Amino acid sequence: MYYGTKIEKKFDAVKMAREIKDKLDAKLSKMTKEEIVAYFEEQRMKAKRVKPSA
């Protein structure tokens, strides 16, 4: 067994992902289907969006 020291995280990706998901869920839950589609189309056109490269 390994009993090493615990590493202190400076960035918690899981916590950040959950916060983003909760924020988006709160925003989308108040929208109609048409508003949601329009929202994502608008987000896709934003210039500072990070696009994955495959």
N, C-alpha and C positions, 0 to 999 in steps of 0.2 A: 504494500500500500504506500501511497505517496501522501505525506503530510507536510506539504510545502506551505509557504506563507501565502496569504490571500493577496491577490493583486488588486490595488485600488483602481477602479475604472474612472477614466476622465470623461468617457463618452459611453452612454448606454443606448445602443441601437434599438433594443427591444422597447425600452421606455419611450424613446422618441417615436417609434412606429406606432405604438399604442396611443400616444398623445395626438398624432396626426390623424389616426383612424377615428378617434373619439370626436375630434374637432370637425372632421369631414362628415361624420355620421350626424352630428347635431345640425349641421348646415343642410344636408340633403334630406333629413327627415321632415323638414318644413316645406319641401318643394314638390311640385307635381312631376310626373314623368317627363313632360315636355321641358320643364324648367331644368331638370337634371341633365337631359341631353344637351340643352343649350349651354349649360354651365361647363360640361366637359368639352364641348366643341370650342368654347372660348378659351379654356385652359390650354388646349392643344395648340392654339395659335399664339400663345404668349412667347416672347422672344427668349426669356431667361430660363425656359424649361430645359432641364437636363435630359437628353435623349440617350438611351443606351446604344452602344455600338456593338454590333455583332459581326 
